[in-house]
């Protein structure tokens, strides 16, 4: 486990990005992968390092949760306990190497308007999912594979969930199979092409859109 804090001394504390890297990656190996998916190379660097590059570039404090845990809920709970003094958290699976730093900053900023922030791109819910400090006790009590779906539903009832739409396809480009890795590699190369518009340039500003929007419970597991 690693925790890094950045920013200007004396500045208002920012939400902590929780990078989850405890999964076994069985689907990736089953699809033909020869290494753990987070260690697979994307444009010459491991997938996890690409994700961490974006996190570091965001300027937000972050915590890497890479100890073995039996389920997604256990991973989230451990990461929140390790950063319990934070004013909020952004739950980010380590297999999202194309997520843009601006997306992380925007979700963090949007937590000033809601207790849960759900990014959406092209009709698909993505990551990171933002949680305010008021969610801390519930997050620390999580266990099992479900993740944080129950917490999202709880705050939806109270009208404190904000849907935030973005054009950053990196927030929905996760690596579960070797085909996913190949698609991510193609997207990476396209973004690196001179004249191509990177998703970071198109990330929309956060706004109080559809607070309490009825999301699909199965899509809120922070997996």
N, C-alpha and C positions, 0 to 999 in steps of 0.2 A: 504494500500500500504506500502511496506517495501523495503528499499534499503540498501544493505550491500556492503561495499567495503573491499577488502582484498588485501594482497600483501605487498611488501617491500616499505616503504616510499622512494620516490624519483625515483622509478622504472618507466619505460615507462608505461603509462596507458594502460589497456587491455580492449577489448570489454566487454560490460555488457551483461550478460545473462538476458533476459526478460522472466520471468516465467508467463505465462498467465493463470489466474485462475478465469475468469469472466463468463464463460459459464454456462448455466442452467443445462446441463447434462440430457436433456429430454430423449435421447435414452436409457440411463442407467436405468432410472426409468421405462421406457416403457418395458424394457426387464426383469423387476422383481426386480430391485434394490430398497432397502428400504431407502437408504440415497443418498446424492449427490455422484457422482462417485469419486470425489477427497477426500471424507471422508471415502470411502469404505476401508476396511482393506486388505492390501497385506502383508502377512507374519507378521501379528501383528501390522503393522503401516499403517496409512492412505496413500493412493496413493500419495497425494500431498507431504506428508513428505518424502516419498521415492524419489520422484523427487528432492526435495530440498536437500536431503542427497547427491545426486550425484552432484548437483550444488555446494554445499559447498565444497565437496571433490575436485572439479576441481581447486579451488583456484582463480577462476575468480570473479570479482565483479558481483552482481546480484540484480535484482529488481523484487519483486513480485507484479503483477498487479491483484488485487482481488476485485477492486471496480466494481459495476454493470455497464456494458456497453451494448448498444443495438446490437453490432455486433463485429466480430473479428477485422475488420479494426479499429473500435473505440478503442478497447483494445490496439492494437499495437500502435496507435497514442498516447494514453495517457501515455503508458509506455515509449515511446521515448521522449515525452515532459518532463517527470519526470527525465530523465537522458540525457538531451540534450547536455551536455558537453562531453559525451563519445566518444571515437574514433571509435566506431562501436557497433553493437548489434547482439546478437544471440537470435532469436525468438524461444522459447521453450514452447509448451503447457504443462500445469501442469499434464496432464494425461499420461506422458511417464516415468513411475517409474523405468524402467530397463535401461534407457540410461546411458552410462558409462562416468565417469569423463574425461577419455582420449579422448572421442569423442568431448566433449565440448572444451577441450584445442586444439584439432587438427583443428576444424572448426575456432576457434578464430585465430590460427596461419595462416591458409590458407587465411584469409582476407588480408594478406600482398600481395597476388598475384592477387586478384580480388575484385570487389565491391559487388558481391553476391556469396555466397558459398552454394551449394546444396548437402547435403549428400544423398547417395544412398546405399541401401542394398538389395541384392537379387532382383534387378530390380525394386525396389520400392523407391520412393523419401521419405526421412524421415526428421527429425528435430534433432538439431536446424538448421534453415536457418540463415546464416550469412549475415549481411549487413554492409558495410563500412559507415563511417561518411558522405560520399558524398550522401548517400541515405536518410539522415536525414530529409530534408525538405519534400520529397515525403512521407516518413513514417508518419510524423506528420500530413499530410493532408489526411490520410486514413479515411474512414468511411464506415459503412455498413458491410455486411457479407463476401465480397469477400476476405478480407485479403490483402496480399501483391503481389498477382499474377501480377497485372499490372506493378509493379515496377520490378519484375523479368523479365518480357517480355521487358521492356524498356532497361534494361542493357544487355539483350541477343543481342539486335540489335547492341549494341556497342561492343560486344565481350568481356564483362567484367563479365561473369558468369562462375564460375568454378564448374564442377561436381566432387565431391569427393566420391570415393567408399570406403566403410567400411564393415567389417564383424560384426559390432555391431548391432545385431538384436533389441537391446533396442531402437534404434532410429526410429524404425517403429512399435514398440509394444505399441500402444495407447489403452486406456481403454474407449470404447464407450458403451459396453454392459456387462452383467454379464458373458457371455461366454468369452469375452475378458479378464475379470478379472481372470477367472479360468485358462485360458491359461497363463497369466502372472504369476500367482501363481505357475503353474507347471514349467515354465522356471526359476523362482526364486529358487525353491527347487532344480532343476537340477544343477544350478550354484553353489548352496551351498553344493552339494554333494562332498565329498573329492575325488580329482583326476579329477573333471570336469574342463574343460577349460572355464573360464569366457570370455564373449565377449571383456572385457577390454584388455585381453591378445592378442587378435587377431586384434585389431583396426589398420588399415593400416595408414601409414604416408601420409600426404596430398601431392598432387602433381598437377601440372598444366594440368590436364587431361580433354580434351574436353571442353576447355573454350568456352563459348557461345553455349554449347550443347543445342539442341532443346528439352527442357523438356515439359511435358504435362501441359498446362495452368491450368487445374483443379487440378493439384497436387501441385500447388505453393501457396495455399491460407494461408499457415502458420496456419492451423487449428488443 
